[in-house]
Amino acid sequence: MATLPTNIEMIDAIVCVSDLSRAVRYYTNVLGFDPPMWTTDDFTSVSLAGHGIYLAQRQQGQPGSWIWVGVGDVRALHDLSAERGAIIRMPPTNCPWALKLHVEDPDGNVLRFGSDPD
């Protein structure tokens, strides 16, 4: 197999949202992402521990995307985000490969947070 002629510097997800301001509030106030460093009328990026998710208002993709986010402590994240009003689609659940938590945003996009299994 041929190798790429360049190094990959990052891979970030782009999710479709219907209301950019509402999405930014949810990702920052409820899920604990850092606020955007920049924004346009219909596009921005939020980050968590240096890793970003782009939020695109009605212009890229379809609502209902799924994103895997590896974290150190799924249970602590669940407790904090549930306390802040997160839409918990699946509480922390142990699987052979990970302890996982599904959180939905107001547009139906799902973040599957995972850490080492119990």
C-alpha positions as CSV (number, residue, x, y, z in Angstrom):
1,M,0.0,0.0,0.0
2,A,1.3,3.5,-0.9
3,T,1.9,6.0,1.9
4,L,0.5,9.5,1.9
5,P,2.8,12.2,0.5
6,T,2.2,14.2,3.7
7,N,1.6,13.7,7.4
8,I,-1.9,14.0,8.8
9,E,-1.9,16.9,11.2
10,M,-5.5,16.5,12.6
11,I,-8.9,15.0,11.9
12,D,-11.9,16.9,13.2
13,A,-15.6,16.2,12.8
14,I,-18.1,18.6,11.3
15,V,-21.6,18.3,12.6
16,C,-24.7,20.0,11.1
17,V,-26.7,22.1,13.5
18,S,-29.9,24.1,13.0
19,D,-29.1,27.0,15.4
20,L,-25.4,27.8,15.8
21,S,-25.8,29.9,19.0
22,R,-27.9,27.2,20.7
23,A,-25.4,24.5,19.7
24,V,-22.5,26.6,21.1
25,R,-24.3,27.1,24.4
26,Y,-25.1,23.4,24.7
27,Y,-21.5,22.2,23.9
28,T,-19.9,24.8,26.2
29,N,-22.4,25.2,29.1
30,V,-23.7,21.6,29.3
31,L,-20.9,19.4,27.9
32,G,-17.9,21.5,29.1
33,F,-16.3,22.3,25.8
34,D,-14.1,25.4,25.5
35,P,-15.9,28.4,23.9
36,P,-15.1,29.2,20.2
37,M,-12.0,31.3,19.6
38,W,-13.7,32.5,16.3
39,T,-17.0,32.2,14.7
40,T,-18.9,33.3,11.5
41,D,-22.6,33.6,11.0
42,D,-22.9,29.9,10.3
43,F,-19.7,28.1,11.3
44,T,-17.5,27.7,14.4
45,S,-15.4,25.2,16.4
46,V,-15.6,24.2,20.0
47,S,-12.8,22.1,21.6
48,L,-12.3,19.8,24.5
49,A,-8.8,19.1,25.8
50,G,-7.4,20.5,22.5
51,H,-9.5,18.5,20.2
52,G,-12.2,20.2,18.1
53,I,-15.6,19.7,16.7
54,Y,-16.8,22.0,13.9
55,L,-20.4,23.2,14.1
56,A,-21.9,24.1,10.8
57,Q,-25.4,25.7,10.6
58,R,-27.4,23.9,7.9
59,Q,-24.6,23.8,5.4
60,Q,-22.5,20.7,5.7
61,G,-23.7,17.1,6.4
62,Q,-27.0,16.0,7.9
63,P,-28.1,16.0,11.5
64,G,-27.7,12.7,13.2
65,S,-23.9,12.2,13.1
66,W,-22.1,10.0,15.6
67,I,-18.7,11.0,17.0
68,W,-16.5,8.9,19.3
69,V,-14.7,10.9,22.0
70,G,-12.2,9.1,24.2
71,V,-12.0,10.5,27.8
72,G,-10.4,9.5,31.0
73,D,-13.5,9.2,33.2
74,V,-16.9,8.5,31.6
75,R,-18.7,8.3,34.9
76,A,-17.5,11.7,36.1
77,L,-18.4,13.2,32.7
78,H,-21.9,11.6,32.9
79,D,-22.5,13.0,36.4
80,L,-21.5,16.6,35.5
81,S,-23.2,16.7,32.1
82,A,-26.5,15.2,33.5
83,E,-26.5,17.7,36.3
84,R,-26.2,20.5,33.7
85,G,-29.1,19.1,31.7
86,A,-27.5,17.0,29.0
87,I,-29.6,14.8,26.8
88,I,-28.4,11.4,28.0
89,R,-29.3,8.8,25.3
90,M,-27.5,6.0,27.1
91,P,-26.0,6.1,30.6
92,P,-22.5,4.7,31.3
93,T,-22.6,1.1,30.0
94,N,-19.8,-1.4,30.2
95,C,-18.7,-3.2,27.0
96,P,-15.7,-5.4,26.5
97,W,-13.9,-2.6,24.6
98,A,-15.0,0.5,26.6
99,L,-17.2,2.0,29.3
100,K,-19.4,4.2,27.0
101,L,-21.9,7.0,27.4
102,H,-24.1,8.4,24.6
103,V,-25.0,12.1,24.8
104,E,-27.3,13.7,22.2
105,D,-27.2,17.4,21.2
106,P,-30.3,19.4,20.4
107,D,-30.0,18.5,16.7
108,G,-29.8,14.7,17.2
109,N,-26.0,14.4,16.8
110,V,-24.6,11.8,19.2
111,L,-21.3,12.0,21.1
112,R,-20.3,8.6,22.2
113,F,-17.8,9.1,25.1
114,G,-15.7,6.2,26.1
115,S,-13.0,5.3,28.6
116,D,-11.4,2.0,29.8
117,P,-14.0,-0.6,30.7
118,D,-14.7,-1.3,34.4
